[in-house]
Amino acid sequence: MKRLTDKVILVAGAGGIGTGLATRYAAEGAKVVLGDINLESAQSVVESIKASGGEAIAVELDGASEQSIAATVATCVETYGGINGLHLNFAFLGDCNPALGILELPLEVYDETQRINARGFYLCTRAVLPVMMDSGGGSVVYTSSAAANASTPAQVAYAMSKAAGQALMRHVATRYGGVGIRANTIAPALTLHPGIEAFVPPEMMEMAKSAAAIKSRVGNPTDIAAMAALLMSDEGSYITGQVLAIDGGTTMRS
Ligand SMILES: NC(=O)c1ccc[n+]([C@@H]2O[C@H](COP(=O)([O-])OP(=O)(O)OC[C@H]3O[C@@H](n4cnc5c(N)ncnc54)[C@H](O)[C@@H]3O)[C@@H](O)[C@H]2O)c1
């Protein structure tokens, strides 16, 4: 399907899920700008997209730096004439030790988690919205986490940062819905990709499966990208302000 032809989509954060997102957006016809603090990783994804006949460029982006974000937005406008879609997907994952709770987590890890995950999403949104409005409206998708909506004995800073992103999403959806901007959040649970496969112990895989309603497998970036492509497309034009859990039924909300 080519539901994203002529749309310019900025994906901020390559890595495992970002690779799936950029690849799917390009396969659906979008012109993709893939930004990451690790330029080489974004470049290798872009090469593979181009080899499959897609349109994409890679940029070095620090999503927590106003200067770097401004340069990326300028590149989108200079190269493709505007921005119709923004997917904020990067994350600082320093708060991942299951042994650390609020009493043990170093404050520097807390601060860095909020600086990149919460403040970074805020800064990127603030920089892109005016361009998106000039481009006739568009869709903003935030990658959150099941951790924002589940019990969290660990990863308190990470869960707080991901909950902050959901509040930001609701603000954007509410305030800018009238000018053609939609905003939604995708909340994955454990999503396997080559970058983390080696570090996920078998017991964590089993825990993830047992916490989900779907027991046969855990999620992968293709699952996330399928929902993201719908949200970016005109088929999703009546979906806004939502947190879509792509987690095999790990969390359930009415
Ligand atoms: N994989 C999972 O199990 C899982 C589960 C729930 C939520 N998530 C969320 O999905 C998103 C992607 O996760 P992933 O598993 O693909 O992680 P990943 O580590 O493979 O990718 C994250 C990317 O973000 C980039 N990045 C980090 N800081 C940055 C910055 N300041 N500016 C720009 N880029 C920066 C990294 O270089 C990396 O390429 C994250 O937001 C994560 O919190 C992942």
The ligand as an SDF file (V2000), in Angstrom:
LIG
                    3D

 44 48  0  0  0  0  0  0  0  0999 V2000
   12.2570   -2.0980   22.4320 N   0  0  0  0  0  0  0  0  0  0  0  0
   11.3930   -2.1450   23.4310 C   0  0  0  0  0  0  0  0  0  0  0  0
   11.2020   -3.2060   24.0500 O   0  0  0  0  0  0  0  0  0  0  0  0
   10.5910   -0.9260   23.8020 C   0  0  0  0  0  0  0  0  0  0  0  0
    9.4940   -1.0780   24.6650 C   0  0  0  0  0  0  0  0  0  0  0  0
    8.7390    0.0420   25.0090 C   0  0  0  0  0  0  0  0  0  0  0  0
    9.0620    1.2780   24.5020 C   0  0  0  0  0  0  0  0  0  0  0  0
   10.1450    1.4130   23.6850 N   0  0  0  0  0  0  0  0  0  0  0  0
   10.4370    2.7560   23.1690 C   0  0  0  0  0  0  0  0  0  0  0  0
   10.6290    2.6680   21.7720 O   0  0  0  0  0  0  0  0  0  0  0  0
   11.5600    3.6690   21.3340 C   0  0  0  0  0  0  0  0  0  0  0  0
   12.6530    3.0160   20.5220 C   0  0  0  0  0  0  0  0  0  0  0  0
   13.2780    2.0170   21.3200 O   0  0  0  0  0  0  0  0  0  0  0  0
   14.3030    0.9540   20.7230 P   0  0  0  0  0  0  0  0  0  0  0  0
   14.1080   -0.3210   21.4570 O   0  0  0  0  0  0  0  0  0  0  0  0
   14.2310    0.9520   19.2370 O   0  0  0  0  0  0  0  0  0  0  0  0
   15.6660    1.5910   21.2410 O   0  0  0  0  0  0  0  0  0  0  0  0
   17.0590    1.7940   20.4830 P   0  0  0  0  0  0  0  0  0  0  0  0
   18.0650    2.0260   21.5590 O   0  0  0  0  0  0  0  0  0  0  0  0
   17.3110    0.6850   19.5100 O   0  0  0  0  0  0  0  0  0  0  0  0
   16.8190    3.1360   19.6520 O   0  0  0  0  0  0  0  0  0  0  0  0
   16.7950    4.3910   20.2790 C   0  0  0  0  0  0  0  0  0  0  0  0
   17.5420    5.3520   19.3690 C   0  0  0  0  0  0  0  0  0  0  0  0
   17.4800    6.6650   19.9520 O   0  0  0  0  0  0  0  0  0  0  0  0
   18.7240    7.2840   19.6710 C   0  0  0  0  0  0  0  0  0  0  0  0
   18.9280    8.4010   20.5840 N   0  0  0  0  0  0  0  0  0  0  0  0
   19.2120    8.3790   21.9000 C   0  0  0  0  0  0  0  0  0  0  0  0
   19.3190    9.6330   22.3740 N   0  0  0  0  0  0  0  0  0  0  0  0
   19.0790   10.4630   21.3360 C   0  0  0  0  0  0  0  0  0  0  0  0
   19.0180   11.8670   21.1940 C   0  0  0  0  0  0  0  0  0  0  0  0
   19.2690   12.6920   22.2180 N   0  0  0  0  0  0  0  0  0  0  0  0
   18.7160   12.3820   19.9830 N   0  0  0  0  0  0  0  0  0  0  0  0
   18.4960   11.5670   18.9190 C   0  0  0  0  0  0  0  0  0  0  0  0
   18.5510   10.2240   18.9880 N   0  0  0  0  0  0  0  0  0  0  0  0
   18.8450    9.6850   20.1910 C   0  0  0  0  0  0  0  0  0  0  0  0
   19.7610    6.1740   19.8490 C   0  0  0  0  0  0  0  0  0  0  0  0
   20.9750    6.5000   19.2130 O   0  0  0  0  0  0  0  0  0  0  0  0
   19.0280    4.9950   19.2050 C   0  0  0  0  0  0  0  0  0  0  0  0
   19.3330    4.8830   17.8270 O   0  0  0  0  0  0  0  0  0  0  0  0
   12.0640    4.3540   22.5950 C   0  0  0  0  0  0  0  0  0  0  0  0
   11.3330    5.5480   22.7720 O   0  0  0  0  0  0  0  0  0  0  0  0
   11.7350    3.3610   23.6990 C   0  0  0  0  0  0  0  0  0  0  0  0
   11.5560    3.9890   24.9390 O   0  0  0  0  0  0  0  0  0  0  0  0
   10.9120    0.3500   23.3290 C   0  0  0  0  0  0  0  0  0  0  0  0
  1  2  1  0
  2  3  2  0
  2  4  1  0
  4  5  1  0
  4 44  2  0
  5  6  2  0
  6  7  1  0
  7  8  2  0
  8  9  1  0
  8 44  1  0
  9 10  1  0
  9 42  1  0
 10 11  1  0
 11 12  1  0
 11 40  1  0
 12 13  1  0
 13 14  1  0
 14 15  2  0
 14 16  1  0
 14 17  1  0
 17 18  1  0
 18 19  2  0
 18 20  1  0
 18 21  1  0
 21 22  1  0
 22 23  1  0
 23 24  1  0
 23 38  1  0
 24 25  1  0
 25 26  1  0
 25 36  1  0
 26 27  1  0
 26 35  1  0
 27 28  2  0
 28 29  1  0
 29 30  1  0
 29 35  2  0
 30 31  1  0
 30 32  2  0
 32 33  1  0
 33 34  2  0
 34 35  1  0
 36 37  1  0
 36 38  1  0
 38 39  1  0
 40 41  1  0
 40 42  1  0
 42 43  1  0
M  CHG  2   8   1  16  -1
M  END
$$$$
